[in-house]
Structure formats: C-alpha cells, structure tokens
Amino acid sequence: MELAYGIVAGLLGAFYLYAGGRKAVRSKERLAPMMGWVDTVPMGLVRSVGAVEVLGAAGLVLPPLTGIAPVLALVAALGFVVLQVLATGLHLSRGEVEETGLNAALVVLAAVAAWLATTW
C-alpha cells in the first residue's frame, strides 16, 4: 500500500506543484489562454489557490517521506478533493462542462490518495 500511495501522491504532487507554481507566479495575461476563469476572479485569489496547491503537494509527499506528522498527507489529499469539487462548481457555473473531466479525474485520484493514506 505504501508503494501505491507513493505513486498516486507523486503524480498528484507533480501536477499540483506545476499548476500551483504557474498560478503563483505568472501574470493574468499569461494564465488566461489556459485558464479562462482567471479573468473572472481577483488575482489575489488565483495566487492564493496556487500557493495552496504548492503547499498541498508538499503535504502529500513530505510527511510520509520524513515520518513527521503523517496525518498531514491525509489532510492534504482531502483538501485537494475539496479544491477540485469547488473548481468543478466554478467550471459548471461558467458553462464549461467539457472542462470538468480533469477535475473529476483529480477528485478520484485525491480520494484514492486519502484512502491509501489511511491504510498505512
């Protein structure tokens, strides 16, 4: 189970580290072609979401690796479930149904990571 968690957490961590890092440092103009929703929310919120994603990625990977507060991995995984449910709601409110496939996949992966975090 630890190997399965490591694979799922590694995938999620890499995705969120990349996506969150982009949101945290790129300008609205550079984000808008990939993320149309950045035009409808304050840039401070976009930066905050990016910071949460980067910290969550660290929370998925570092506690199990170090053995320090491993419960934080569960908290991070559940946080990503909540984040993606909210992101799905944002996309649906904007009529972007086709954009919700990635959100659904990330909800499933985060839920699997949360479940795996409880098994070891």
N, C-alpha and C positions, 0 to 999 in steps of 0.2 A: 504493500500500500504506500510505503514511503516513496518508492520509485514512481508510482502513478501520480502521487501528489507532486513530486518534483517536476515531472513532465508537464502536467497541467499548469502548475504555478509558474513554471519557466515560460511557457507560452503566453499566459496571461500577463506576466510581469514584463516580458519583452514588448508586447503590444501596448500596454498602458504606459510604459516608460517612454516609448517612441511617441505615441499620440499625446500624452500629457506634456512631454517636453516641448513638442511643437506648439501646443496651446499656451504654454507658459512663456514662450519667448518670441514667437512670431507675431507680426503685425496683423491687424484685422484684414488688410488688403491681401496678404499672402495666405491667410487661412480661408477666406471667403470662397475661392474656387472649389475647395474640397469640402468645406463645411459651411453651407449656406446659412445655417442658423446663427452664425456669429454676428450677422448684421442685425439680428432682432433682439439680442441681449447685450447688456453692458459689457465692455471689455474686461472690467474687473471680475465679472463672473466667469468669463472664459478663462482668465488667468487662474482664478481660484479652482476651477474644475481641473485645469492642467496640473496644478500643484497637488490636488487631492489624488489624481491618477498616479503621479510620480511617487508620492508617499505611500499610496496603496500598493504599488508594485514592490516597493521596498518591504512593506509589511507582509506581503505574500512570501517573499523569498528569505529575508534575513532572519526572522525568528526561528524557523526550523533549522537553518544552517548553523546558527550560533547556539541554539538551545535556550536562549534567553526569551522568556515570555512567549512561548509558542502559541498561546491562545490568540495572540495578535494576528496570526495567519488566518484564523477563523474569522476574526473581526474584519480583516481586510477583504476577504472573499465575500462576506455578507454585505460589506459596504459597496463592493462592485456590483452585486445583484441589485441593490437599491439604486445605484447610479444608472445602471442600464435600464431599469424599469422607468425611471424618470426620463431618461433620454428617449426611450420608446414613446412615452407620452408626448414629449416635445415634437418628435417627428410626426406623430399622428395628428397633433394639433395644427401642424403646418401642411397637412395633406401629403406627406412624404411616406406613403405606405411602403414603397419599394425600398426605402432606406432602413426599414426595421429588421431586415433579415440579419444583418450583422449584429444588431442589438440582441436579437433572440439567441443567436449563437453565443454571444458573450454572457448572456444571462445563464445559459445552460453550463458553459464552462466554469463560470464563477460558482454556480450552485454545486457542481461536481467538486470543485476545489474546497468549498466549505464542507461538504460531506467527507471528503478524504482527510481534511484537517482534523476531523473528529475521530478518525479511526486509529490514529497512532498516538 
